[in-house]
């Protein structure tokens, strides 16, 4: 005769992949406070597999600016043709927790005077 668990057949189970927790891990490698960066765009990879911009600040440091998903970028009008190398960019976002890495997850961008709100409500 098969043995049933003490709680019965209808035991409470948790899914192996929980979407809210997965979204938390997306931001877990970034610091919780917002940082501002002013730089000049050097490369544009908005249409690539992971949408990013590369930029250089006034101190000569090269930055990787992570953007939102392709769908969100298209929704707000942030396309590859909207950004050209040499355009000034102002980024408000979260820096990575990794020491020495010049990477920032953008929440809000201003490119050549044109604002893009990547994550509405994230500025407070």
Helices and strands as residue ranges (DSSP letters): H 19-28, E 35-45, E 52-57, E 62-66, H 70-75, G 80-82, E 88-95, E 103-111, E 114-117
